[in-house]
Amino acid sequence: MFNGFDDDQYASASFYANRTFAPIVNPNRQFTECYRCFPVAMMPNGDERENANYGGKIFLPQSALEKLSQLNISYPMLFRLINAAQSCHTHAGVLEFVAEEGRAYLPQWMMQTLGLSPGELLEVKNTTLSLGSFVRIQPQSTSFLDISDPRAVLENALRTFSTLTLGDVIEINYNNKVYEIKVLDVKPHFEEHGGISIVETDLEVDFAPPVGYTEPTSTSRTPAVSPFPLPP
């Protein structure tokens, strides 16, 4: 006997007292939170995170990670971002859980896509998306033709994205110049969300001619060579 416990009871009490238990996971719950959203440039030391403006990931507070760890979520963590006031949405990954409580920081293009001003409310839900197999994009300016290898530039830029959503106009930065790129189509395509995951997938990319581009005309019999060679 020890303090009113027999040996078996004491051994059992000691076992449970010294165990560290994992948090209980509820497979039926979903992460849904509302945050005041701000552009990355307004983060503390935001000038040091400028590159985060040219990607598809957001910053959330530490409490979001704690709540997500209690749920049976899929990895990588993907989120549906909803501006209910404008009835619009997009998708994103998460870069870090370092935002102040009650705040989320987004790339500027994402703020524009969602029609959000700094400090407005944003609904964030965890989600799952199918792995993408195809995307058709359209540069929003003919200045994109100045890039010698647009496919390589785009492939490198997309490494900072976890998702692509139909209709979004994303931004990439190349040689200190910002290019806007519209997502015209994605496959597989589901009407209810229009998004795909592009994490560790073999994505076929098709380029549409840039906005404002016109085929050159030729007065000679020799066919003109298009200055915009569409990638195969």
JORARA-V482071 format. One record per run of one state. SS is the DSSP state (2 for helix, 1 for strand, 0 for the rest). FROM is the first residue (numbers start at 1). TO is the last residue. If there is no record, write none. Layout:
SS_FROM_TO / SS_FROM_TO
This chain:
0_1_1 / 1_2_2 / 0_3_4 / 1_5_5 / 0_6_6 / 2_7_17 / 0_18_25 / 1_26_26 / 0_27_31 / 1_32_39 / 2_40_42 / 0_43_45 / 2_46_54 / 0_55_56 / 1_57_61 / 2_62_68 / 0_69_70 / 1_71_71 / 0_72_77 / 1_78_83 / 0_84_87 / 1_88_99 / 0_100_102 / 1_103_106 / 0_107_107 / 2_108_113 / 0_114_120 / 1_121_127 / 0_128_130 / 1_131_131 / 0_132_133 / 1_134_139 / 0_140_141 / 2_142_146 / 0_147_149 / 2_150_160 / 0_161_162 / 1_163_165 / 0_166_168 / 1_169_174 / 0_175_176 / 1_177_187 / 0_188_194 / 1_195_197 / 0_198_203 / 1_204_208 / 0_209_232
